[in-house]
Amino acid sequence: MASAHQLIQDAEVSDRLRTDFAAMDLAARLHGQVGRHLKVDVGLPGSFDGLLGHVGRGWIVLQGRRPTVVALDHAVLIAGMDRFSAADAPAARLGLASALRGLSRDRAAVQVYLAGQPPAAALDGSIDRVGKDYFELSLTPRGEPRRPGSVLGAGIVPLRAVAAVSSAA
């Protein structure tokens, strides 16, 4: 009787764990990985790797040779995660636009990797302003800092097109 009762309890616990895990979103799963070295493949632009530094709503920051903001909508594989989760992870509130506003404020030189485009097609420049679902990018030659004479033009980039944004420094 005791063995049968234990088997029933084990099955209930296992079922509850599966149900809890099924309700967990990717951001909550990633919160338990902060500080781990991850590799995120975003398809054609390629892979980005580094220590997971921050998890936002739909994006993460990988701290590596070049800090990179990765849009999770374009992630096709995330490697390096352990099996642990943060069940009590805070809800990620800040979206991709918020992360890019920080880069805009700092006038950081960036490379913007567009979904479905090869890495060589990355856009170089600095983010001038960030709207609700787009940002304005001043284009500069690769490897050159933004100066009045080095701006080649400007463009609007819809946030849905962004796979990753890396610091150019």
N, C-alpha and C positions, 0 to 999 in steps of 0.2 A: 504494500500500500504506500509506504513512504517513498519508494522508488518511483512509483507511478505519479504521486503528487509532485515530486521533484521534477520529473520530466515535463509535467504540465506547466509548472512555474517557469522552467527554463524556456519553454516554447513561448510563453507569454512575454517574458523579458525580451527574447529575441525579436518577437513581433513588434513590440513597442519601440525597440531600437531601430528597426527597419522603417517604421512609420515616422519616427523623429527625423531620421536621416532623409527620408523622402521629402520632408517639408523644408529642408535646408536649401537655401539658394547658394549660388557660387560665391558671392561676396562673403557670406557667413563661413563657408568652407575655407576661403582664403584667409580670413582673419586668424585662423589657427596656424597659419603658415608664416606669419610675419617674422622676418629674420632668417628664413630659410633661403637657400640659393635655388631659384626656379629658372626654368627655360620655357619661354612662351613662344609658340609658333603661331604666326598670324597669316599663314598662307604665303602667297607670292612675295610680299615684301621680305619674308624670311622669319628668323627667330631672334629673340632678344633675351638676354639672361642677366641675372644679378640677384642681389639679396632683395627679397620682398620688403619694401619699406613702408608702404601705405596701401590701403584698400579703400577705394571710393565707390560710388554708385556707377558701375559699368566701366571702371578703370582701375589700374594698379600702377604703382611706381616701383620700378626695379632699379636698385642702386648698384651700379657696376662701373666699368671703365667710363661709360657715358650714361648718366642717369636717364631713364626712359619712362615716359608715361605710355602705357599700353591700353588700348581700347579693347575691353573684353568681348565686345560684340564681334570682333574679327579673330579672336583666339580660336584656333582649331585643336590645339593640344597644349596642356600645361604639364611639364615634367618636373620632378623633384619634390613633390608634395609627400608628406608622410600620411599616415592613416588617421591622424587625429583631427578633430574638428573643434571649433569654438562654439559650443551650443549656446553660450550666452553672449555671442558677438554683438557689438552694437550695430544698429542699422546704419548702413552707409548712406549718408544724406547728400554729400557733395558730388555733383556730376562731373563729367569730363570738362565742361566749360569752366568750372571752378578751378580745376587743376591748371588749365591753360591760362586763366587770368593771372595766376601766380607767375608764370613764365612771361606774360605780357608786362606785368608790373616791373619785373627785373630786366626787361629788354634783352633777355637771354638769346644768344644765337642758337638756333634749333635746326634740326633736319626733320621734316614732316614726311612720314612714310604713308602713302595712300594705299588703301585696300585694293588688291588686285593688280598693283603695279610693281615692277621689279625694283630692287633697292636702288639701282642707278637712277631711277626716276624720282627719287626723294627730292623734295623742295627745300632749298636752303634759304634761311632768312631769319627774321624776327617777327614775333606776333605783336601786332600793333593794338588791336582791340578784339574783344571777344563778345559776340552776341549770344542769344539764347541757343541757337543751333548752328552757328558758323563762327569763323574768326577771319580777321584780315591779316594777311601775311605780306610783309615787305620782303621781296626777293633780293638776295645778294649772291655774288659768286661763291661757290663752295670754298670754305676755309677763310673767307674774308669777313672781318667784323662789319657791322652796320655803321656806315658813315654816310653823310649826305651824298657824296660822290659815288658811293658803291651800290646804291639801291638801283636795281635794274627795272623795277616795276613793283606792282602790288597785285594781289589776288585775293579772292574770297574762297575759303575752303569750308565746305559743309562738314560739320562734325561727324555725320554718318559716314563720310569718306575716309576718315582718319583711322589708320591701323595702329600707328605709334608716333610719338614725338620724342626725339632724343636731343639731349643737349649737344651742341656742336663742339663744345670745349672739351 
